[in-house]
Amino acid sequence: KPFNVGDRIQVGNSKGDVIDIRVFKFTILEIGNWVDADQSTGRVIHIPNHKVFSDDIANYTSDFEFVWNEMGVLLTFESDWKKAKKILQEIADDVCREFVEKAKEEVKRAEKSYLIRYRYLTPIVYTSVKDSGIMLTIRYLLNPRTRRGTSQLMWETILDRFAEHEDIDFAYPTIRYYDNPTEGKPGTIPSGN
């Protein structure tokens, strides 16, 4: 039995919470589709039991009730990205504190059944560079049923905290004219200018 009533699963392209299991079919309350952040659409989907043998099944909540989520925050190249990264780490640590403690207990339990080994369960902020700016990506654990609320809490806190700093700006795709002789670093200006 790969799932029980109450589990959040995905079978093929259908995702949702299992609300009924019968001899020939099981039923899920759909999530996702046109609704963001894995929230319910309100549609009930009946899936024939033979799909269990022919399609991949993902169970979001069976033995380990947490999933990794990532949230990207794009800053301008001129922003103080180190300060922003520190702020994002503080926010993630604060918002995810209770998830981390619960996840530690879940991992211990899951290790008995599966080869699940997570060395670090605490949130982390990764740095990368994109065409439009510096991407700071927050990676954190959460219960899949709280994804939208947790994301909203993080974003509202980020917006409030970044508003306090003149040297941190969000980036977005733009076209920019760059004049190397007047804007570039002295060692990058072509000779003769």
N, C-alpha and C positions, 0 to 999 in steps of 0.2 A: 504494500500500500504506500505509494509515493506521497500521499497527502491525506489530510483529514479535513472535516468540516471546520472552518475557521482559518485554514491556512491561506496565505496569499500565494498564488501560483501563476505561471505562464505556461500554456500549452499551445505550441505553434505561435500564431499571432494573437491569441486571446489571452488577456491578463485579467485577473480578478481574485476576489475572495470566494472560496468554496462555501456555498450555502446549502448544498444538498448532494448526497451520493446515493444513487440507486443502482439496480441490477444492470441496466442497459445504458445509463447516462449519469453524468454528474453535472451540477449547475454552479455557475459562478456569477457573482455580481461584478460586472465589468469595471475596470479602472483604466485610466489613460485614454487612448484613442484620441478624441478631439479635446479632452480635458487634460490640462497640464498637471505635472507633479504627482502622477499616480493617484489621483482622486477618483471617486466613483462617478461613472456616467449615468448610473441609474438603470442601465440596461441589464437584463438577465440573459445569460447565454447558456444554452444547453449543449453539452459536448458529449458525443457518443464515447463510451468507455474504450472502444478499440483505439482511440487516439493515444491512449496511454502507451500502447505498444508501437505505434508508428511515428509519433512526434516526440521531440525533446520536451522534457518537463523541467521547469525551474520552480523551486519552492523557496520563496522569500523568507518564510517564517518557521520552517519545521524544526530543525535542531539548533539553528543559530539565528536568532531573531533580529539580526542587525545586518545592514548592507553599507558598503562604502558609497559615499556621495561626494561629488566634486562640484565646486562653484568657482567660476573664473571671475576675477576682478581685473579689468584692463585699465591701466594708468598711462598717462602721457609720459613720453621719454624725459620730460623736464621735471617730473614729480620726484619727490624724495621717496623712492621706492623702498628704501631700507626702513624708514619710519612707518610707511604704510604696511609693510610686511609684519613689523612688530605689532602694530595695531590689530591687524587681521588675526595674528596668532593669539593675542589676548582675547579677542572676541570669540574665536573658535574654542579656545580652552574653556571659557566661561559658559558658553551655550551648551557645549557637549560634555561637560563634567559628569552629569548623571548618566549619560549614555556610556561613557568609558567604564565607569564602575560596574554597571550592569553587564556590559560586553565582556569584561574580564571573567565574570562568573559563567556567562554563556560559553565562552571559549573553553574553559575548563571542562564543562559538561560535554561539549561537542567533540573535544579531543578523545574522549572515550569511545566514540562511535566512528569518527572519521579522522583522516590525517589532515586536520586543520591546525595550522601553526601560524599564529600571528605574533610577531615579535613586538610590534608597537601598535597600540590601539588608540593612542592619543592623536588629536588632530595635528596636521602639519600643513605648512604653506610652502608651495613650490614656486620657483621663479623661472620664467622663460620670456623670450622676446618674440613679439609678433610684429606684423607689418605696421600696425597702428599704435604700438606702445609696448609697455612692459606688462606681461600677464602674471598675476599672482593667483595661483590656484589653491584654494582651501580644500583639503581632502580630510573627510571626517566620517565617523560611524554614526548611524542613526537607525531607529526603528523605521522600516519602510512606510508605515502608516502615518508617520509624523513628518514626512519629507517636506511638504509644502509649508507647514507651520514653522518648522525649524529654519527653512530657507528664508521665510519672511522675517522672522526674528533676527537672523543674521544680517539680512540686507538693511533692515531699518536701523540696526545698531551701526552698521558700516556707514550708512548715509549720515547719521548723526555725528559719528566720530570724525569722518573725513571733512565734514562741514566746519569743524573746529580748526582746520589746518589750511593755511593759504598755500602751502607748498605741495599739496596733494590734489591732483585733478584726474577725473575719469577720462579715458580716451575713447574715441570712436573713429570709424573709418573716415578719413579726410584726405584731401589733396593739398599738399604743402609744397611751396617753392622754397628750396634750400640754396642759399648763396654761400658756397664754401669759402670764397675769399673774405667775406665779412663775418660769417657765422662759424666757420670751422675752427678747429684747434690749430694753433700756430704751426705745428709739425705736419699738418695735413693740407696746408695751403700750397697750391702749385707754385713753383718758382717763377718769377717774372711778374707776379701780381703785387 
